Amino acid sequence: MVKNIAVIGDSESIKGFGAVGIDMFICDEPLESGGLFKRIAETEDYAIIYMTEELFELSARERNKFADRAIPAVIPIPSAQGNRGTGQKRLSKFVEQAVGSDILFGN
């Protein structure tokens, strides 16, 4: 079965993703992001779900229910409002768990 790629974010931040074939899910109401993420992840149609950092942070409870699964991979991306550093912090945490110290960013 072919798995697709999705992006969840506010309309301004994700408007270009559709041009490259990524399924867009507009969420202009941040508090609805958890429910939207859950509905998308439960379909099992998506191997990768990109989320703007704000929505990624707000949907932590719902995302944690899928944390033990390899698919979907959930990746935070900056929004049109700017970079919050969520992706870098997450990558730093993974590297530290793998090698025992943060060799990438030195935090």
C-alpha positions, 0 to 999 in steps of 0.5 A: 500500500502506498503511503502519502505525505500530509501537512497540517498548519495554518493556511498561510504557512502551508499554502505551497505544499499542495504544488508538490503533491503533499496533502494539505490539512488547513487548521486555522484554529490551533486548539483543533489541531489535536483532533485533526492530527488524530483523524489523519493518523488513524487513517493509516494513509500517511507515512509522514505528517508535517505539522507547523511547530505551534500545532505540533506543540498543541497536539502533544497529547494526541501525538503521544498516542502514536509515539510507539509507531514507526508510521506516521513519522511526525515532523515539526516545521516552522510556520509563516510566523517564524521558527520556534526551534521545536524541530532542533530541540527534538533532533537534539533530544534524539541524538542525545538519547542515541549517543549520550550527549548532544553532539549536534548542537552542544546544548 
